[in-house]
Amino acid sequence: MADDSVHISREGKEIGQFTVQEIPGLITQGKLMETDFFWRPGMTAWKPVYELVDTRKVWKLPFPRPEEKSANLWDQLLSRENKQTMLAMLWDKLSASRQECQLTVADIEQINQATQSNLFRRCSKELEEWYLLMVQAYLEDHLFTPQEKVNLNNLMYSLGLIQERAYEIQKEVFLEYYKKAFQAILNGPGEFTEKRESLRTLAQSIPLPSTVMDPLNTIIWGEVLTQEIKFLGETLDGELIISPEGVKQYNQVAVDLDVHLANYPAVQAAFNRAQKYYKLLKGELTPIDCNLELGSEKCYWMQPVSLLMVKRTVVRRNYGGFSSSIKIFGSLRYRVGSYDVQRETQDQLTKIDGGTAIFTDERVIFNGEYKNINFKLNKILDIKEYNNGVEIGKDSGGDVFFNFTEGVGDATVLLKRLVREAKN
C-alpha cells in the first residue's frame, strides 16, 4: 500500500487498509462509516475517521446502488453486460468522484468498453430518474447553494443529458421551490431593500431559462403586489379601497422592491380602481345639476339608460312523435300519430323604456319617454354590477335593471354609498 494508507477498525476489529483518497468514496458507498477508527504507523492511539477526512464534505447519492445481474440470454447474444451492471459501475464512479457529480469522458468510455454497450443510449430512462432524484435531494433542505448549482450542471453532463431535457426534468421541482422560497423571503424579517437583494439572488440561482422564469415572475410579483394593496387598503361596501396614505406606502414598497407597476397592467388597474373608489366611498361628494325640482335633495349621478324589468311570459311548446294524415274524401283527412302541447312560464328581462336614471341622496329616479319611476334608497336590498349595467333589488315592486356601458363600476359604487348613508 502507498504511504498515505491507513488501517480502519470498527467495534475493536480491523476491517481493512485503505488510502486516504479512497475513504470519502467508501463512506458514500456505505462500506465505511465516519464513526470508524483509523491508525497509521507512528500514531499512539486509534482516532475517529472524521478527524482524518472532512466527512461534512462527503456526499452521498440519493439513490441506492443498483444490484448487479448476470447477462440474460439476449445480452449474451449481443456480447454485452446486463444493464444493471452498467448502472452499478456508473454509481461506483459517481460515488468515488473527487469532484461531486463530475465524471470525465474517459470514465464513461471505460463503462462502455467494459460492458460492450452504450450507457447513455441504453440507460437513458434510469439516468433521467437519477437526475430528478438528485435535484430533489439538493432542494430537500430548502436551500439551493451556488455549489449545488455547479454540481447539478456537472451531473447533467455526467449522465449524458442535453440542457433542454435537463430543464424539462427539473422544471416543476424548481418552480415549486422558487415559489416557496420567494414567499419565505417576503414574509421573513428585514427591510424591503434587503429582501429585494435576496430575491434577486434567489432568481439567479434557479437553473431554468428566462422563457420559463419570466412568465412565472410576472405572476408571482403580480400576486405580491395585489396582496400588498389588500394589506394597505380596506374593504367597504364590498369594494377594495386604499387611502392616500396607503397609496404613499404602496409606492414606497414598489420603489424598495425595484418593481415597476407599469409592467403589471392588471395590478395597476386594481390599484387605480382602489384609489378611485376610496374617493367615491369616503371622499366628499359634489352635487351635480340634473334639471329637476328636487327641493332639498341633492343629485349626484345622471346617465341615459334603458330601463329593463323582469316580465313573466308563457311559452308554448309542441311535442310530438311520428304522425301523418290520410286523405279520405275531398278536403276531409284522417290524422294518425301522437301530438302534445305544453305551456311553460319563464322570467325574461324585457326592455320597458329608454330615458334618464338619476341618483340623489334620497331616491333613485327614472324619467322615461313612456314611464317614470322612483323609489327611496332605504327600499333597496341589493345592488349588482354587470358589464352592461346595474341591477337594483327592491323590497317591493320588482327589481329594475339600468342598461348602459360607460362608468358602470363608478355608478354601482356611488349607489352603494348613497344607500349605506341613507340607511344610517
C-alpha positions in Angstrom: 0.0 0.0 0.0 1.1 3.6 -0.5 2.4 5.7 2.3 -0.9 7.5 2.7 -2.7 4.3 3.6 -4.4 3.8 7.0 -5.8 0.9 8.9 -9.5 1.0 9.6 -11.3 -0.6 12.5 -14.9 -0.9 13.7 -16.0 -2.1 17.1 -12.5 -3.1 18.0 -11.8 -5.2 14.9 -9.7 -4.1 12.0 -11.7 -4.3 8.7 -9.1 -3.2 6.2 -6.4 -0.9 4.9 -7.3 1.9 2.6 -5.7 5.1 1.1 -6.9 8.4 2.5 -8.2 9.3 -1.0 -10.4 6.2 -1.1 -12.1 6.9 2.2 -14.7 9.5 1.2 -15.9 7.3 -1.7 -16.2 4.3 0.6 -18.2 6.3 3.1 -20.5 7.4 0.3 -20.9 3.7 -0.7 -21.7 2.8 2.9 -18.7 0.5 3.1 -17.1 2.7 5.7 -18.6 4.9 8.4 -17.5 8.3 9.7 -17.5 6.8 13.2 -15.0 4.1 12.3 -11.4 4.5 13.6 -8.1 4.8 11.7 -4.5 4.2 12.6 -1.2 4.5 10.8 2.4 3.8 11.9 3.7 6.4 14.3 0.3 7.0 16.0 0.0 6.1 19.6 -3.8 5.5 19.5 -6.7 4.9 17.1 -8.7 8.0 16.1 -12.1 8.5 14.5 -12.2 8.7 10.8 -14.0 12.1 10.9 -10.7 13.6 12.1 -8.9 12.2 9.1 -11.3 13.4 6.4 -13.9 16.2 6.5 -17.0 14.0 6.5 -19.2 17.0 6.1 -17.9 17.3 2.5 -18.6 13.6 1.8 -21.6 13.5 -0.4 -24.0 10.6 -0.8 -26.0 9.6 -3.8 -29.8 9.9 -3.1 -30.5 6.6 -4.8 -29.2 3.1 -3.9 -26.5 1.3 -5.8 -28.2 -0.9 -8.5 -27.9 -4.6 -7.9 -25.6 -6.2 -10.5 -27.1 -9.0 -12.5 -25.8 -11.6 -14.9 -26.2 -11.0 -18.6 -29.5 -12.5 -19.8 -29.8 -14.6 -23.0 -30.4 -11.5 -25.2 -27.3 -9.8 -23.6 -25.2 -12.9 -24.2 -26.2 -13.0 -27.8 -25.1 -9.4 -28.2 -22.0 -10.0 -26.1 -22.7 -7.3 -23.6 -23.3 -7.0 -19.8 -26.7 -6.6 -18.1 -28.0 -3.0 -17.9 -28.0 -3.2 -14.1 -24.2 -3.8 -14.2 -23.7 -0.7 -16.3 -25.7 1.4 -13.8 -23.8 -0.1 -10.8 -20.5 0.8 -12.5 -21.7 4.3 -13.1 -22.9 4.5 -9.4 -19.4 3.5 -8.2 -17.7 6.1 -10.3 -20.1 8.8 -9.2 -19.8 8.0 -5.5 -16.0 7.9 -5.7 -15.5 11.0 -7.9 -13.2 13.6 -6.5 -15.5 16.4 -7.7 -19.1 15.9 -6.7 -21.2 14.7 -9.7 -18.4 15.1 -12.2 -17.2 12.3 -14.4 -14.9 12.5 -17.4 -15.4 11.3 -20.9 -12.8 8.6 -20.1 -14.9 7.4 -17.2 -18.0 6.8 -19.4 -15.8 5.3 -22.1 -14.5 2.8 -19.6 -18.0 1.7 -18.7 -19.0 1.4 -22.3 -15.9 -0.7 -23.1 -16.3 -2.9 -20.1 -19.9 -3.7 -20.8 -19.7 -3.6 -24.6 -22.7 -1.2 -24.7 -23.6 2.5 -24.8 -24.5 3.7 -21.3 -26.4 6.9 -22.3 -28.4 5.3 -25.0 -29.3 2.1 -23.2 -30.0 3.6 -19.7 -31.5 7.0 -20.6 -34.7 6.4 -18.6 -32.8 5.4 -15.4 -30.3 8.3 -15.8 -33.2 10.8 -16.1 -34.7 9.3 -12.9 -31.3 9.7 -11.1 -31.0 13.3 -12.2 -34.5 14.1 -10.8 -33.7 12.4 -7.5 -30.5 14.5 -7.2 -32.5 17.7 -7.9 -35.0 16.7 -5.2 -32.2 15.9 -2.7 -30.5 19.2 -3.2 -33.7 21.1 -2.6 -34.7 19.0 0.4 -33.2 21.5 2.9 -35.0 24.4 1.1 -31.6 25.9 0.2 -30.0 25.7 -3.2 -26.4 26.9 -3.0 -24.2 28.1 -5.8 -22.0 25.0 -5.4 -25.1 22.7 -5.7 -25.9 24.6 -8.9 -22.4 23.8 -10.3 -22.8 20.1 -9.1 -26.1 19.8 -10.9 -24.7 21.1 -14.1 -21.8 18.6 -13.8 -24.2 15.8 -13.2 -26.2 16.8 -16.3 -23.1 16.2 -18.5 -22.0 13.1 -16.5 -25.4 11.5 -17.2 -25.4 12.5 -20.9 -28.4 14.8 -20.7 -28.8 17.7 -23.1 -29.6 21.0 -21.4 -33.1 21.3 -22.8 -34.1 17.9 -21.4 -32.5 18.6 -18.0 -34.6 21.8 -17.8 -37.7 19.8 -18.6 -36.9 17.2 -15.9 -36.2 19.7 -13.1 -38.8 22.4 -14.1 -41.7 21.5 -11.8 -39.4 20.8 -8.8 -37.6 24.1 -9.1 -40.7 26.2 -9.8 -42.3 24.8 -6.6 -39.1 25.5 -4.7 -38.9 29.1 -6.1 -42.5 29.9 -5.2 -42.0 28.7 -1.6 -38.6 30.4 -1.2 -39.9 33.6 -2.7 -42.8 33.8 -0.2 -40.4 32.8 2.7 -38.2 35.8 1.9 -41.1 38.2 1.6 -42.7 37.1 4.8 -39.4 37.0 6.7 -37.8 39.7 8.7 -35.8 42.6 7.2 -36.3 45.7 5.2 -37.8 45.5 1.7 -34.4 46.7 0.2 -32.7 43.7 1.8 -35.5 41.3 0.6 -35.1 42.7 -2.9 -31.4 41.6 -3.0 -32.3 38.2 -1.5 -35.0 37.7 -4.2 -32.6 38.7 -6.9 -30.0 36.1 -5.6 -32.8 33.5 -5.4 -33.9 34.1 -9.0 -30.3 33.9 -10.3 -29.8 30.6 -8.6 -32.7 28.8 -10.3 -31.3 26.8 -13.3 -34.2 27.4 -15.6 -34.3 29.5 -18.8 -35.8 33.0 -19.0 -38.6 31.7 -21.1 -39.8 29.8 -18.0 -38.8 32.2 -15.3 -40.1 35.5 -16.8 -43.8 34.5 -17.0 -43.6 33.0 -13.5 -42.0 36.1 -12.1 -44.8 38.2 -13.7 -47.4 36.0 -12.0 -45.7 35.9 -8.6 -44.9 39.6 -8.5 -48.5 40.4 -9.6 -49.8 38.3 -6.6 -47.4 40.0 -4.2 -48.4 43.5 -5.4 -52.1 42.6 -5.2 -51.7 41.3 -1.7 -49.9 44.5 -0.7 -52.8 46.5 -2.0 -55.2 44.5 0.2 -52.8 44.8 3.2 -52.6 48.6 2.9 -56.2 49.0 1.9 -59.6 48.1 3.3 -62.9 46.8 2.2 -66.0 49.0 2.2 -69.4 48.2 0.7 -67.7 45.1 -0.8 -65.1 47.2 -2.6 -61.3 47.3 -2.0 -60.2 50.9 -1.4 -56.9 52.5 -0.5 -56.3 55.8 1.2 -53.8 58.5 0.1 -51.6 57.4 2.9 -51.9 53.8 1.8 -51.0 54.9 -1.8 -47.9 56.6 -0.5 -46.8 53.5 1.4 -47.6 51.2 -1.6 -45.5 53.3 -3.9 -42.6 53.2 -1.5 -42.8 49.4 -1.3 -42.6 49.3 -5.1 -39.5 51.5 -5.0 -37.9 49.4 -2.3 -38.5 46.2 -4.2 -37.5 47.9 -7.5 -40.8 46.9 -9.1 -42.3 48.9 -11.9 -46.1 48.8 -11.8 -46.4 49.6 -15.5 -45.1 46.1 -16.1 -48.2 44.7 -14.3 -51.2 46.2 -16.1 -53.8 44.1 -14.1 -52.3 45.2 -10.8 -52.1 48.8 -11.9 -55.7 48.7 -12.9 -56.7 47.3 -9.5 -54.6 49.9 -7.8 -56.1 52.8 -9.7 -59.6 51.4 -9.1 -58.9 51.2 -5.3 -57.8 54.8 -5.3 -60.8 56.0 -7.2 -63.3 54.0 -5.1 -61.8 55.4 -2.0 -62.8 58.9 -3.2 -66.2 57.7 -4.2 -66.9 55.9 -0.9 -65.1 58.1 1.6 -64.3 61.4 -0.2 -66.5 64.5 -0.3 -69.3 64.1 -2.9 -70.0 67.1 -5.2 -73.7 67.5 -6.3 -74.5 68.0 -10.0 -77.3 69.8 -11.7 -79.9 67.3 -13.0 -82.6 69.9 -14.2 -85.2 68.6 -11.8 -87.1 70.3 -8.9 -85.7 68.2 -6.1 -86.2 70.6 -3.2 -83.6 69.8 -0.5 -82.5 66.6 -2.3 -79.0 66.6 -3.9 -78.4 64.9 -7.2 -75.1 63.0 -7.6 -75.4 61.0 -10.8 -77.3 61.1 -14.0 -77.0 58.9 -17.1 -79.0 58.0 -20.2 -80.1 54.4 -19.8 -82.5 51.7 -20.9 -84.9 50.5 -18.3 -85.4 46.7 -18.1 -87.6 44.7 -15.8 -88.4 41.1 -15.3 -91.6 40.0 -17.1 -93.2 36.6 -16.8 -94.1 35.1 -20.2 -95.8 31.9 -21.3 -94.1 29.8 -23.9 -96.0 27.2 -25.9 -94.0 24.1 -26.7 -95.2 21.4 -29.1 -94.1 17.8 -28.5 -95.0 15.0 -30.9 -93.8 11.7 -32.3 -94.3 10.2 -35.8 -97.5 11.5 -37.4 -99.2 11.5 -40.8 -102.6 12.2 -42.4 -104.6 10.2 -44.9 -107.0 11.8 -47.4 -110.4 10.3 -47.0 -112.7 12.3 -49.3 -112.3 15.9 -50.7 -110.8 18.1 -48.1 -111.5 15.5 -45.3 -108.3 13.9 -43.9 -107.7 11.5 -41.1 -104.7 12.2 -38.9 -102.7 9.5 -37.1 -99.8 9.7 -34.7 -99.1 11.4 -31.3 -99.2 15.1 -30.5 -99.0 17.1 -27.3 -98.9 20.8 -26.3 -97.4 22.2 -23.1 -97.1 25.7 -21.8 -94.1 26.9 -19.7 -93.8 30.2 -17.8 -90.4 32.0 -18.0 -88.9 35.1 -16.4 -87.4 37.3 -19.1 -85.5 40.6 -18.7 -87.5 42.9 -21.0 -86.8 46.4 -22.1 -89.6 48.7 -20.8 -88.4 52.2 -21.8 -85.5 54.5 -22.6 -84.7 57.6 -20.6 -82.5 59.1 -17.8 -81.6 57.5 -14.5 -80.8 59.8 -11.6 -79.3 59.0 -8.1 -80.0 61.5 -5.3 -79.2 61.3 -1.7 -82.8 60.1 -1.1 -84.0 58.3 -4.2 -83.4 56.5 -7.5 -85.3 58.2 -10.3 -86.0 57.1 -13.8 -87.6 59.6 -16.3 -88.5 57.8 -19.4 -90.4 58.5 -22.6 -93.4 56.4 -21.5 -92.7 55.5 -17.9 -91.5 57.3 -14.8 -90.5 55.5 -11.6 -88.8 56.4 -8.4 -88.1 54.7 -5.1 -86.4 55.5 -1.8 -82.8 54.4 -1.2 -83.8 52.7 2.0 -86.0 50.4 0.0 -83.0 49.0 -1.9 -82.0 45.5 -0.8 -79.2 44.6 -3.2 -77.1 46.2 -5.9 -75.3 44.1 -8.6 -72.8 45.3 -11.1 -72.6 43.9 -14.6 -70.5 44.9 -17.6 -73.6 46.4 -19.3 -75.4 47.9 -16.4 -76.6 47.9 -12.8 -79.3 45.6 -11.3 -81.2 47.1 -8.3 -83.1 44.8 -6.0 -86.0 46.4 -4.1 -88.2 45.2 -1.2 -91.3 45.5 -3.4 -92.4 46.4 -6.9 -89.9 44.1 -8.7 -86.2 44.6 -9.4 -85.0 47.1 -12.1 -82.1 47.0 -14.4 -80.5 50.1 -15.9 -78.7 49.2 -19.1 -75.7 51.4 -20.0 -72.0 50.7 -20.7 -69.9 53.7 -19.6 -69.0 54.2 -15.9 -70.9 51.2 -14.7 -68.4 50.5 -11.8 -68.5 54.1 -10.6 -72.3 54.2 -10.7 -72.5 51.0 -8.7 -70.0 52.1 -6.0 -71.7 55.5 -5.7 -75.1 54.0 -5.3 -73.8 51.6 -2.6 -72.5 54.6 -0.6 -75.8 56.6 -1.0 -77.8 53.6 0.2 -75.5 53.0 3.1 -75.7 56.6 4.2 -79.4 56.7 3.7 -79.9 53.7 5.9 -77.6 55.0 8.6 
